[in-house]
Amino acid sequence: MQARHYSRRTEDSYKRWIKRFILFHGKRHPLDMGEEEVTTFLSYLATKRRVSASTQNQALNAILFLYREVINRNLAWLEGIVRAKKPRRLPVVLTRIEVREILGRMHGVTRLMASLLYGAGLRLLECARLRVKDVDFSRGEITVRDGKGRKDRITLLPANLKMPLAEHIRRVRLQHERDLSRNRGSVSLPCALSRKYPSASREWGWQWIFPATRFYRDRRTGEYRRHHLHESVLQRAVKDAVRASGVVKQASCHTLRHSFATHLLEKGYDIRTIQELLGHSDVSTTMIYTHVLNRGGRGVRSPLDDI
């Protein structure tokens, strides 16, 4: 999986599913199993464990990877699988007043990060993994590197966030300089860049915009490094702010991204532009927000409103 540049999360997920598959069949070796055992396991997930369709598909992808790429054996089409039913759900969207109430109950770094989720349409990890070089203040742009589907894209930097973000980055730079004076201050780099540019991990442009408060020791190099702020910190902060604001919707960090897209549609921006800002590969994914607006392209008015 590493040779194919799979993400660490995909790697961990696939390993968990492969382990569960083997344990489910009493630790039998995958070479001694085949289509029947895979079908039984996936049907068990749908009927007994009641997993979602996306979870069942994730398990199937992991097992297919095991057979095709690891032990070099192609499985025939898996007949008889009980497929988990994929529900068609509309995303939860906040009003502008609700967004203001939630952000108003947040402070410091987490408020700045939540504002970027809503103001730039970032995913949670995309925000956490921002590096200093990814923000262009003069052009008002944020470059999202290695987003979902391993794609790069450019989105907007909200004008209201330029000053607070610049001030935050100034403080992070002072911290980075202190780290360097203690012979620390390096970060992990993507792929093999650390071998190609040995000093890049300590350069200012590669530093995380939202670094963790503690160091960790890299197992391979022995260096003390800072990771980016863990996503659970922002998740908890948003959850607490939603509760404190009195908003009853099941809002999360991703709800802020949904609200970004919906509010742009309400202002009349083109669906293709919003697709590019969100990083959707298919415009049909972006079209779901037209249903959230309850317009569906027709703008139907209830007959009750005419009475």
Backbone bond lengths (Angstrom), bond angles and torsions (degrees), N, CA, C in turn:
res aa  C-N    CA-C-N  psi(-1)  N-CA   C-N-CA  omega(-1)  CA-C   N-CA-C  phi
1 M - - - 1.458 - - 1.527 110.79 -
2 Q 1.318 116.99 -36.93 1.457 120.11 177.51 1.524 110.92 -67.36
3 A 1.333 117.22 -36.36 1.464 120.73 178.57 1.518 111.50 -64.37
4 R 1.340 116.08 -27.55 1.467 120.89 178.65 1.525 111.90 -95.02
5 H 1.338 115.85 9.29 1.468 122.56 176.34 1.517 112.44 60.06
6 Y 1.330 116.58 37.37 1.451 119.45 172.43 1.528 108.21 -70.30
7 S 1.316 116.92 150.27 1.456 120.21 178.64 1.528 109.81 -69.20
8 R 1.339 114.68 159.42 1.465 119.32 179.59 1.532 110.66 -61.95
9 R 1.318 117.33 -36.37 1.462 120.28 -179.93 1.527 111.41 -66.37
10 T 1.331 116.65 -41.13 1.461 119.36 177.07 1.523 110.42 -64.58
11 E 1.320 115.76 -41.33 1.461 120.43 179.29 1.529 110.90 -60.15
12 D 1.318 116.81 -47.28 1.464 120.36 179.83 1.522 111.29 -64.56
13 S 1.331 116.30 -40.89 1.462 120.38 -179.57 1.525 111.30 -64.18
14 Y 1.333 117.38 -46.56 1.461 121.17 179.96 1.532 111.34 -61.61
15 K 1.336 116.09 -41.11 1.467 118.92 -179.82 1.527 111.12 -64.27
16 R 1.331 116.95 -38.06 1.471 119.88 178.44 1.520 111.41 -64.25
17 W 1.347 116.70 -43.38 1.461 119.39 -178.38 1.525 111.65 -69.00
18 I 1.320 117.15 -38.43 1.477 120.19 178.02 1.530 109.71 -63.49
19 K 1.309 116.40 -41.17 1.462 120.15 178.29 1.521 110.80 -63.50
20 R 1.336 117.85 -44.27 1.465 121.11 179.25 1.518 111.75 -62.91
21 F 1.338 116.07 -38.60 1.470 120.62 178.98 1.524 110.53 -62.65
22 I 1.326 116.91 -44.49 1.468 120.76 -178.69 1.533 110.88 -68.28
23 L 1.329 116.82 -42.72 1.468 120.24 178.68 1.526 111.80 -66.24
24 F 1.321 117.25 -34.93 1.466 121.40 179.69 1.527 110.89 -60.05
25 H 1.321 116.15 -34.92 1.466 120.69 -178.98 1.529 111.55 -100.44
26 G 1.329 116.84 31.32 1.457 120.58 172.04 1.518 114.38 67.58
27 K 1.332 116.98 34.69 1.460 123.32 177.35 1.537 112.96 63.72
28 R 1.309 116.73 27.83 1.469 119.46 173.20 1.521 109.24 -70.94
29 H 1.336 115.55 147.83 1.456 119.27 -179.90 1.530 109.16 -73.27
30 P 1.332 118.09 139.79 1.473 120.45 179.82 1.522 113.70 -54.20
31 L 1.352 118.62 -30.89 1.463 119.97 178.00 1.523 112.23 -64.21
32 D 1.320 116.83 -23.81 1.459 121.16 179.14 1.511 112.52 -90.04
33 M 1.318 116.21 3.04 1.467 120.71 -179.84 1.525 108.97 -124.01
34 G 1.329 114.99 170.22 1.463 118.97 -178.62 1.504 112.12 -159.30
35 E 1.339 115.89 -143.51 1.452 121.79 -173.97 1.524 112.78 -58.69
36 E 1.318 116.82 -40.74 1.467 119.88 -177.34 1.520 111.67 -62.79
37 E 1.329 116.28 -44.66 1.465 119.96 -179.17 1.526 111.82 -68.03
38 V 1.329 116.43 -37.76 1.461 119.45 177.81 1.524 110.46 -64.96
39 T 1.344 116.18 -43.71 1.460 120.60 178.79 1.519 111.28 -60.93
40 T 1.337 116.43 -43.56 1.469 120.73 179.77 1.518 111.34 -61.09
41 F 1.327 116.40 -43.58 1.464 120.70 -178.57 1.522 111.56 -65.70
42 L 1.330 117.31 -45.66 1.463 120.41 -178.36 1.525 111.27 -67.80
43 S 1.337 116.93 -36.44 1.462 119.95 177.14 1.523 110.91 -67.06
44 Y 1.328 116.51 -36.60 1.467 121.36 176.67 1.531 110.55 -61.39
45 L 1.331 116.50 -41.35 1.459 119.58 179.41 1.525 111.76 -61.52
46 A 1.351 115.55 -38.20 1.462 119.77 -176.87 1.526 112.26 -77.92
47 T 1.342 117.51 -40.55 1.463 120.73 -172.46 1.526 113.45 -90.53
48 K 1.323 116.93 -38.94 1.461 120.51 -176.27 1.528 112.43 -95.40
49 R 1.322 115.44 -45.22 1.461 119.44 -177.44 1.526 112.63 -87.03
50 R 1.318 117.28 -13.89 1.463 122.52 177.88 1.527 112.62 55.67
51 V 1.340 116.69 41.89 1.456 119.51 179.85 1.524 109.74 -75.35
52 S 1.312 116.32 161.88 1.461 121.47 177.89 1.523 110.15 -74.25
53 A 1.326 115.48 166.34 1.462 120.34 179.42 1.522 111.09 -63.01
54 S 1.325 117.16 -39.01 1.464 119.72 -179.29 1.526 111.25 -67.36
55 T 1.337 117.58 -35.79 1.462 120.98 177.69 1.520 110.85 -67.48
56 Q 1.340 116.86 -41.89 1.459 120.25 177.98 1.520 111.20 -64.08
57 N 1.318 116.95 -40.22 1.468 120.44 177.91 1.527 111.42 -65.50
58 Q 1.319 116.63 -35.91 1.459 120.55 177.30 1.527 110.38 -63.57
59 A 1.342 116.59 -42.31 1.467 120.51 177.78 1.528 110.41 -63.66
60 L 1.333 117.23 -41.55 1.461 121.04 178.78 1.526 111.03 -62.71
61 N 1.319 117.30 -43.60 1.466 120.52 179.51 1.522 111.36 -61.96
62 A 1.332 116.84 -39.34 1.459 120.54 179.46 1.523 111.07 -64.45
63 I 1.324 116.54 -43.47 1.464 120.32 -177.98 1.525 110.73 -69.88
64 L 1.335 116.83 -39.37 1.459 119.69 177.21 1.522 110.82 -63.37
65 F 1.339 116.81 -37.92 1.464 120.01 176.57 1.525 110.18 -61.88
66 L 1.323 116.71 -42.50 1.462 121.27 179.24 1.523 110.75 -57.19
67 Y 1.335 116.21 -48.29 1.463 119.44 -175.21 1.525 112.19 -74.94
68 R 1.318 116.94 -42.95 1.469 119.27 -174.04 1.524 113.21 -78.30
69 E 1.325 116.66 -40.67 1.459 120.10 -170.98 1.521 113.79 -100.64
70 V 1.340 116.95 -28.47 1.459 119.23 -175.12 1.529 111.43 -95.64
71 I 1.348 116.69 -51.55 1.468 118.67 -178.54 1.526 112.50 -104.78
72 N 1.363 115.83 7.14 1.466 121.52 170.93 1.521 112.89 54.65
73 R 1.313 115.17 55.01 1.468 120.18 179.29 1.520 108.50 -140.84
74 N 1.323 115.57 123.83 1.457 120.40 179.77 1.524 110.16 -87.53
75 L 1.326 115.17 132.04 1.460 120.39 176.09 1.518 109.10 -89.79
76 A 1.327 115.27 141.96 1.465 119.37 174.17 1.529 108.58 -68.63
77 W 1.324 116.43 169.75 1.460 119.42 179.27 1.524 109.12 -57.81
78 L 1.331 115.14 129.68 1.458 120.94 -174.29 1.526 109.87 -80.02
79 E 1.332 115.54 102.95 1.461 121.26 179.94 1.525 110.16 -85.86
80 G 1.320 115.10 150.33 1.455 120.25 171.89 1.512 115.48 80.88
81 I 1.332 118.17 8.31 1.456 119.29 178.41 1.529 109.48 -70.57
82 V 1.311 116.02 131.32 1.452 120.18 172.18 1.519 107.23 -82.06
83 R 1.323 116.29 110.40 1.450 121.07 -175.63 1.522 110.43 -82.69
84 A 1.340 115.77 132.79 1.458 119.72 173.20 1.526 108.37 -66.78
85 K 1.310 116.30 134.49 1.456 120.82 -177.32 1.521 110.16 -74.57
86 K 1.316 115.84 127.48 1.457 120.57 -178.65 1.520 109.84 -90.68
87 P 1.340 117.17 109.98 1.470 119.03 -178.93 1.524 111.49 -73.16
88 R 1.296 115.26 152.00 1.467 120.32 176.91 1.521 107.90 -100.63
89 R 1.317 115.70 100.84 1.456 120.72 -176.08 1.531 110.53 -112.10
90 L 1.310 114.10 143.10 1.460 119.82 174.43 1.521 108.79 -89.07
91 P 1.321 117.62 143.99 1.468 119.91 -179.85 1.522 111.54 -69.32
92 V 1.322 115.53 149.61 1.462 121.47 173.86 1.524 108.07 -74.86
93 V 1.326 116.02 132.42 1.466 121.42 -178.47 1.518 108.82 -128.33
94 L 1.313 115.93 136.03 1.458 122.34 177.87 1.520 110.63 -92.47
95 T 1.329 116.59 152.24 1.454 120.30 170.48 1.525 108.33 -78.35
96 R 1.326 116.33 167.80 1.455 119.28 178.38 1.529 111.47 -63.35
97 I 1.324 116.09 -36.87 1.468 119.97 178.93 1.528 109.79 -64.69
98 E 1.335 117.38 -41.03 1.466 120.70 179.44 1.530 111.26 -65.39
99 V 1.342 116.52 -39.37 1.469 119.50 176.66 1.517 109.94 -61.51
100 R 1.332 116.61 -44.52 1.466 120.25 179.83 1.524 111.35 -62.39
101 E 1.339 117.13 -39.95 1.461 120.70 179.56 1.525 111.18 -65.32
102 I 1.320 116.98 -40.90 1.467 120.74 -178.77 1.525 110.37 -68.94
103 L 1.331 117.12 -49.53 1.465 119.99 -179.55 1.527 111.16 -63.57
104 G 1.324 116.19 -31.53 1.456 119.88 -179.77 1.514 113.86 -67.42
105 R 1.316 116.52 -16.90 1.462 121.05 178.57 1.530 112.53 -103.22
106 M 1.319 115.23 14.98 1.460 120.48 175.71 1.523 109.43 -114.82
107 H 1.325 116.21 158.54 1.453 120.30 -175.76 1.526 110.29 -141.45
108 G 1.315 115.17 157.94 1.450 121.62 170.87 1.519 114.66 63.21
109 V 1.325 114.80 -139.53 1.463 121.33 -174.18 1.516 111.64 -64.46
110 T 1.329 118.00 -41.08 1.461 119.64 -177.22 1.533 111.35 -66.50
111 R 1.318 117.45 -34.55 1.469 119.21 175.66 1.524 110.34 -64.99
112 L 1.328 117.14 -42.19 1.459 120.85 178.99 1.530 110.71 -62.41
113 M 1.322 116.79 -41.80 1.462 120.07 179.05 1.524 111.49 -66.88
114 A 1.329 117.00 -44.13 1.468 120.14 178.76 1.524 110.92 -63.04
115 S 1.326 116.79 -36.22 1.464 120.41 177.47 1.524 111.07 -63.97
116 L 1.339 117.15 -34.93 1.467 120.56 176.66 1.521 111.57 -70.10
117 L 1.330 117.35 -36.18 1.469 119.67 177.02 1.522 110.09 -59.26
118 Y 1.335 115.97 -44.02 1.456 120.01 -179.14 1.518 112.29 -80.90
119 G 1.326 117.23 -40.96 1.460 120.43 -173.46 1.512 114.79 -78.13
120 A 1.359 117.06 -23.47 1.469 120.56 -178.30 1.522 112.60 -121.56
121 G 1.335 117.33 -2.19 1.455 119.97 178.90 1.515 113.62 70.32
122 L 1.335 117.14 31.46 1.462 120.76 -177.92 1.517 111.33 -81.77
123 R 1.324 115.10 149.60 1.454 120.92 167.34 1.526 108.31 -77.41
124 L 1.334 115.77 163.17 1.460 120.39 -175.89 1.528 112.09 -57.11
125 L 1.338 117.22 -52.01 1.459 120.26 -177.52 1.526 111.94 -70.40
126 E 1.326 117.61 -31.37 1.462 120.32 176.70 1.522 110.47 -60.73
127 C 1.311 116.28 -37.99 1.458 120.45 178.62 1.526 110.56 -71.00
128 A 1.332 116.65 -45.88 1.466 120.54 -178.05 1.528 111.72 -62.78
129 R 1.339 116.96 -31.76 1.465 121.02 -175.35 1.523 113.96 -93.21
130 L 1.306 118.44 10.76 1.462 119.94 178.46 1.530 110.19 -64.60
131 R 1.322 115.17 137.71 1.462 121.23 175.28 1.523 109.19 -111.17
132 V 1.302 115.91 161.81 1.468 121.05 -175.25 1.523 111.42 -56.38
133 K 1.325 117.64 -40.99 1.463 121.36 -177.05 1.528 113.29 -70.04
134 D 1.330 117.86 -10.51 1.464 121.17 -176.41 1.523 113.40 -84.95
135 V 1.327 117.65 -7.57 1.467 121.22 -178.25 1.523 109.19 -109.90
136 D 1.330 115.15 124.18 1.465 121.77 178.53 1.532 107.63 -112.51
137 F 1.323 116.35 101.11 1.468 120.37 -176.50 1.522 111.46 -69.49
138 S 1.319 117.85 -35.45 1.465 120.48 -176.63 1.528 111.42 -67.60
139 R 1.320 117.30 -36.47 1.464 121.32 179.68 1.522 112.44 -93.38
140 G 1.316 117.16 -9.82 1.458 120.27 -178.92 1.514 112.15 66.87
141 E 1.336 116.10 42.08 1.466 120.90 -175.44 1.522 111.68 -129.09
142 I 1.319 114.48 151.30 1.460 122.61 171.31 1.516 107.77 -122.31
143 T 1.315 116.78 127.45 1.459 120.89 176.01 1.525 108.86 -96.44
144 V 1.310 115.75 119.58 1.462 121.52 178.19 1.520 107.61 -91.80
145 R 1.322 116.69 116.68 1.454 122.19 -178.08 1.518 110.93 -97.02
146 D 1.320 115.17 134.24 1.463 120.63 172.72 1.527 111.09 54.37
147 G 1.335 115.78 50.62 1.459 120.38 177.97 1.516 111.54 -74.54
148 K 1.307 116.46 -164.87 1.460 121.23 -179.18 1.521 109.69 -58.22
149 G 1.338 116.77 132.30 1.452 120.80 -175.48 1.514 112.36 79.61
150 R 1.353 116.72 13.18 1.469 123.17 178.95 1.531 111.34 59.46
151 K 1.336 115.96 37.53 1.466 121.03 -179.25 1.526 109.78 -109.20
152 D 1.345 115.54 144.82 1.456 121.76 170.65 1.522 108.50 -94.78
153 R 1.327 115.94 152.23 1.470 119.59 174.91 1.522 108.44 -156.65
154 I 1.321 114.87 167.07 1.469 121.29 177.44 1.520 108.46 -117.29
155 T 1.312 115.73 131.66 1.450 120.79 174.99 1.522 108.30 -127.54
156 L 1.315 116.25 177.23 1.463 119.91 -173.73 1.527 111.75 -86.39
157 L 1.320 115.16 152.06 1.459 122.75 170.52 1.518 106.82 -102.22
158 P 1.328 118.82 113.92 1.468 120.64 -178.44 1.524 111.61 -57.73
159 A 1.311 116.35 135.73 1.467 120.65 -178.52 1.529 111.39 -60.99
160 N 1.339 116.79 -34.66 1.464 120.29 -178.87 1.525 112.77 -68.20
161 L 1.326 117.44 -15.60 1.455 120.38 -177.56 1.523 113.05 -100.38
162 K 1.329 117.72 -4.90 1.465 119.55 -175.93 1.525 112.13 -60.82
163 M 1.304 117.04 -49.02 1.464 119.71 -178.16 1.531 112.72 -67.89
164 P 1.349 119.04 -50.75 1.476 117.98 179.26 1.521 113.21 -63.46
165 L 1.340 117.44 -34.24 1.459 119.77 178.90 1.525 110.65 -70.27
166 A 1.335 116.78 -40.42 1.465 120.31 178.42 1.531 110.70 -63.32
167 E 1.327 116.76 -40.20 1.461 120.57 178.64 1.523 110.70 -66.62
168 H 1.339 116.63 -39.61 1.462 120.11 176.88 1.529 111.03 -62.70
169 I 1.332 116.96 -43.92 1.465 120.93 -179.92 1.528 110.30 -64.40
170 R 1.333 117.23 -34.97 1.466 120.18 177.06 1.532 110.69 -60.59
171 R 1.339 116.28 -42.28 1.465 120.16 179.07 1.531 111.14 -67.99
172 V 1.332 116.02 -37.91 1.458 119.66 178.57 1.528 110.20 -64.57
173 R 1.337 116.83 -36.13 1.471 119.42 179.46 1.529 111.38 -65.31
174 L 1.320 116.56 -40.52 1.465 119.94 177.09 1.522 110.38 -61.18
175 Q 1.339 115.90 -40.98 1.466 119.58 177.69 1.518 110.96 -64.16
176 H 1.344 116.10 -41.20 1.467 120.58 179.33 1.524 111.20 -62.87
177 E 1.328 116.92 -39.69 1.465 120.02 178.97 1.528 111.09 -66.04
178 R 1.331 116.50 -36.77 1.464 119.38 175.84 1.526 110.70 -65.60
179 D 1.336 115.61 -39.64 1.468 119.46 178.25 1.528 110.77 -61.98
180 L 1.330 116.64 -42.66 1.461 120.33 -179.95 1.531 111.04 -62.99
181 S 1.325 116.47 -37.22 1.466 119.32 179.55 1.523 112.03 -66.69
182 R 1.339 116.24 -19.18 1.473 121.39 177.89 1.536 110.53 -99.84
183 N 1.342 115.83 15.57 1.466 122.14 -179.69 1.522 111.84 62.90
184 R 1.311 114.75 36.91 1.464 121.14 174.93 1.530 107.66 -128.14
185 G 1.307 118.06 -149.53 1.461 119.52 173.44 1.512 115.78 89.75
186 S 1.331 118.49 19.70 1.465 119.65 176.83 1.527 109.71 -103.49
187 V 1.329 115.66 158.98 1.461 121.98 177.72 1.528 108.72 -130.89
188 S 1.312 116.38 163.93 1.461 120.21 176.17 1.518 109.58 -73.42
189 L 1.327 116.36 147.84 1.459 122.56 179.59 1.521 109.83 -117.24
190 P 1.327 117.30 152.23 1.459 119.85 179.85 1.526 112.71 -69.76
191 C 1.341 114.23 145.90 1.464 122.53 175.04 1.529 111.67 51.19
192 A 1.335 117.32 -130.65 1.467 121.44 -174.09 1.526 112.61 -103.75
193 L 1.328 117.48 21.44 1.462 119.61 -177.81 1.521 112.21 -63.16
194 S 1.338 117.05 -29.82 1.466 119.16 -179.01 1.527 111.62 -65.72
195 R 1.345 116.54 -27.89 1.465 119.33 176.50 1.529 111.12 -81.52
196 K 1.314 116.36 -34.90 1.463 120.32 -178.44 1.523 110.90 -74.97
197 Y 1.354 116.02 -39.03 1.461 120.96 179.94 1.533 107.77 -127.45
198 P 1.323 117.96 85.69 1.473 121.77 -172.80 1.524 114.13 -58.62
199 S 1.328 117.81 -30.67 1.463 119.63 -176.62 1.529 113.41 -93.25
200 A 1.330 117.47 -3.04 1.467 120.51 -174.40 1.521 112.76 -64.16
201 S 1.322 117.36 -30.94 1.456 119.92 -175.93 1.526 112.57 -65.48
202 R 1.338 117.54 -16.64 1.458 121.21 179.38 1.525 111.95 -103.90
203 E 1.336 116.98 -5.38 1.460 120.35 -178.92 1.523 110.62 -73.33
204 W 1.319 115.71 150.09 1.455 121.28 -174.47 1.536 112.12 -63.15
205 G 1.318 118.10 -41.33 1.463 120.29 -176.14 1.513 114.46 -61.22
206 W 1.342 117.54 -26.54 1.466 120.67 -177.59 1.524 112.84 -89.54
207 Q 1.315 118.10 -2.93 1.467 119.68 -176.84 1.528 111.11 -72.84
208 W 1.334 114.16 151.28 1.464 120.17 177.25 1.526 109.29 -68.75
209 I 1.319 116.76 139.75 1.467 119.90 174.08 1.527 110.32 -71.25
210 F 1.325 115.83 -33.26 1.458 120.24 179.90 1.533 108.86 -119.07
211 P 1.335 116.76 77.64 1.464 119.97 -176.60 1.531 111.87 -75.88
212 A 1.326 115.37 156.81 1.458 121.29 175.15 1.522 109.81 -70.59
213 T 1.309 115.49 161.45 1.462 120.17 -178.95 1.519 112.03 -81.89
214 R 1.339 117.23 -17.19 1.461 120.75 -177.03 1.522 110.93 -120.11
215 F 1.327 115.00 162.61 1.455 121.50 175.31 1.530 109.92 -92.05
216 Y 1.318 115.30 159.70 1.462 121.02 167.66 1.526 107.14 -132.76
217 R 1.312 116.31 159.55 1.464 120.04 -178.74 1.518 109.47 -103.82
218 D 1.339 115.85 120.36 1.457 120.98 179.40 1.530 110.12 -67.88
219 R 1.337 116.10 128.38 1.462 120.51 -175.38 1.523 112.40 -66.20
220 R 1.319 116.47 -33.57 1.469 119.48 -175.48 1.520 112.68 -81.01
221 T 1.323 116.98 -42.76 1.462 119.82 -174.11 1.523 113.58 -101.17
222 G 1.333 116.61 -19.44 1.460 119.72 -177.01 1.515 113.17 79.86
223 E 1.351 117.76 1.82 1.463 121.25 -179.26 1.523 110.89 -75.08
224 Y 1.328 114.78 148.38 1.457 120.36 170.90 1.522 108.20 -89.87
225 R 1.313 115.45 122.50 1.456 120.78 -174.85 1.530 111.05 -128.55
226 R 1.310 113.83 165.34 1.462 120.15 169.88 1.522 108.85 -105.77
227 H 1.321 116.49 131.64 1.454 121.37 171.10 1.531 107.01 -86.60
228 H 1.324 116.79 169.64 1.463 118.13 172.16 1.532 108.60 -73.64
229 L 1.313 116.75 161.18 1.453 121.77 179.89 1.528 109.19 -56.68
230 H 1.329 116.75 132.50 1.457 119.95 -176.89 1.519 110.38 -66.56
231 E 1.322 115.59 139.60 1.463 120.65 -175.51 1.523 113.26 -60.87
232 S 1.338 117.01 -26.83 1.465 119.62 -178.99 1.529 111.54 -65.14
233 V 1.331 118.14 -25.86 1.468 121.16 178.14 1.520 109.92 -62.92
234 L 1.337 116.62 -45.70 1.465 120.47 179.39 1.518 110.52 -71.14
235 Q 1.312 117.83 -38.39 1.460 120.55 178.89 1.520 111.71 -58.94
236 R 1.323 116.83 -44.92 1.466 120.18 178.83 1.523 111.41 -65.53
237 A 1.344 115.92 -40.13 1.463 119.48 -178.75 1.527 111.15 -64.50
238 V 1.322 116.83 -41.83 1.468 120.33 178.60 1.526 110.27 -66.73
239 K 1.302 117.08 -42.51 1.467 120.96 179.00 1.522 111.07 -60.03
240 D 1.327 116.95 -44.22 1.468 120.73 179.11 1.525 110.98 -65.30
241 A 1.341 116.76 -38.79 1.464 120.46 -179.40 1.524 111.41 -68.53
242 V 1.322 117.41 -37.90 1.467 120.93 177.22 1.521 109.85 -62.60
243 R 1.321 116.11 -44.20 1.462 120.29 179.52 1.524 111.14 -64.14
244 A 1.327 116.67 -43.52 1.463 120.55 -178.31 1.527 112.49 -68.56
245 S 1.329 116.97 -29.64 1.467 120.78 -178.09 1.517 113.15 -77.02
246 G 1.334 116.86 -16.48 1.455 120.25 -177.62 1.512 114.33 84.19
247 V 1.326 117.43 5.24 1.474 121.10 176.99 1.530 108.20 -68.95
248 V 1.336 116.91 126.27 1.468 120.91 -174.77 1.528 112.43 -91.64
249 K 1.304 117.65 -9.49 1.463 120.25 179.23 1.525 110.18 -69.23
250 Q 1.343 116.57 151.96 1.462 122.07 177.85 1.525 108.59 -79.17
251 A 1.309 115.04 73.50 1.459 120.86 -174.62 1.519 110.91 -90.76
252 S 1.324 115.64 145.72 1.461 122.84 178.24 1.521 108.16 -140.52
253 C 1.329 116.05 -173.26 1.471 119.48 177.07 1.525 110.98 -59.45
254 H 1.324 117.54 -40.48 1.461 120.42 -177.13 1.527 111.21 -69.71
255 T 1.331 117.05 -23.49 1.464 120.19 176.88 1.520 110.82 -62.06
256 L 1.319 117.03 -32.37 1.463 120.31 177.92 1.524 110.85 -65.32
257 R 1.326 117.22 -36.50 1.466 121.20 176.57 1.531 109.92 -68.14
258 H 1.337 117.72 -42.96 1.465 120.78 176.02 1.530 110.36 -58.25
259 S 1.319 116.17 -42.13 1.461 120.40 -178.09 1.524 111.05 -66.74
260 F 1.338 117.06 -37.40 1.468 121.91 175.42 1.526 110.47 -54.64
261 A 1.336 117.09 -50.70 1.461 120.94 -177.21 1.524 111.45 -65.96
262 T 1.326 116.99 -43.66 1.458 120.82 -177.47 1.524 111.25 -65.71
263 H 1.304 117.51 -41.96 1.464 120.07 -178.69 1.529 111.95 -69.24
264 L 1.338 117.13 -31.36 1.467 119.19 174.15 1.528 110.41 -66.67
265 L 1.331 116.81 -39.82 1.463 120.20 177.03 1.520 110.61 -62.78
266 E 1.321 116.62 -41.38 1.462 120.45 179.49 1.527 111.38 -61.34
267 K 1.331 116.01 -31.61 1.471 119.73 179.73 1.522 112.19 -82.55
268 G 1.343 116.99 -1.96 1.461 120.67 173.94 1.506 115.97 93.17
269 Y 1.336 118.15 12.92 1.468 119.89 178.60 1.522 110.64 -71.76
270 D 1.324 115.13 149.60 1.461 122.33 -176.31 1.531 111.04 -65.89
271 I 1.341 115.89 140.41 1.464 121.27 -177.13 1.523 111.28 -62.61
272 R 1.320 118.03 -33.52 1.468 121.44 179.43 1.530 111.30 -68.32
273 T 1.319 115.87 -37.37 1.466 119.79 177.11 1.519 110.11 -64.07
274 I 1.321 116.21 -44.23 1.467 120.80 179.45 1.525 110.12 -64.86
275 Q 1.326 116.95 -37.67 1.470 121.03 176.63 1.521 110.90 -57.79
276 E 1.315 117.25 -45.07 1.464 121.00 -179.57 1.529 111.56 -66.73
277 L 1.331 116.71 -40.20 1.464 120.04 179.61 1.526 111.41 -64.99
278 L 1.325 116.50 -35.74 1.465 120.92 -179.37 1.526 112.45 -81.44
279 G 1.332 116.89 -22.69 1.458 120.38 -178.88 1.509 113.41 82.75
280 H 1.345 117.41 25.65 1.466 120.62 177.24 1.525 109.66 -78.34
281 S 1.324 116.75 133.47 1.460 120.01 178.52 1.527 111.69 -77.61
282 D 1.325 117.55 -23.91 1.461 122.06 -178.23 1.524 108.54 -125.03
283 V 1.322 117.11 130.75 1.462 120.44 -178.29 1.518 111.60 -65.24
284 S 1.342 118.25 -22.42 1.460 120.06 179.06 1.524 111.13 -62.73
285 T 1.340 117.03 -29.49 1.469 120.63 176.59 1.524 110.05 -66.00
286 T 1.321 115.97 -39.11 1.462 120.37 -179.97 1.524 111.23 -73.47
287 M 1.323 116.93 -28.37 1.463 121.10 -176.24 1.524 112.88 -63.79
288 I 1.325 117.55 -18.33 1.463 118.98 -178.87 1.523 110.99 -60.82
289 Y 1.329 117.04 -25.23 1.459 119.60 -178.78 1.523 112.29 -73.09
290 T 1.331 117.87 -18.78 1.458 119.16 173.83 1.524 110.29 -70.23
291 H 1.341 116.64 -30.42 1.465 120.09 176.81 1.524 110.63 -73.40
292 V 1.330 116.22 -32.89 1.461 119.47 176.39 1.520 110.27 -61.80
293 L 1.338 116.00 -35.83 1.456 120.55 178.54 1.524 111.83 -72.87
294 N 1.337 115.92 -8.58 1.468 121.66 -177.99 1.520 111.72 60.43
295 R 1.346 114.98 33.62 1.456 118.89 177.98 1.521 110.58 -106.09
296 G 1.334 115.87 -43.16 1.449 119.54 179.72 1.507 113.19 55.76
297 G 1.338 118.47 19.23 1.460 121.14 -179.75 1.505 113.22 84.16
298 R 1.355 117.22 -0.21 1.475 118.75 -174.73 1.524 112.65 -118.39
299 G 1.333 117.12 -23.36 1.463 119.06 179.15 1.508 112.43 59.51
300 V 1.343 117.74 48.47 1.465 121.63 -176.29 1.521 110.64 -68.14
301 R 1.322 116.32 135.66 1.459 122.32 177.76 1.522 108.40 -109.09
302 S 1.331 116.40 134.44 1.463 120.27 -178.32 1.516 110.35 -67.02
303 P 1.354 118.04 140.29 1.467 120.38 176.79 1.527 112.77 -65.03
304 L 1.354 116.21 -23.09 1.459 119.19 179.30 1.518 111.26 -64.19
305 D 1.355 115.98 -29.50 1.470 119.87 -178.69 1.530 112.84 -70.28
306 D 1.345 116.78 -12.42 1.456 120.33 -178.29 1.531 112.28 -96.24
307 I 1.333 115.91 -4.88 1.476 118.21 -177.03 1.528 109.85 -83.86
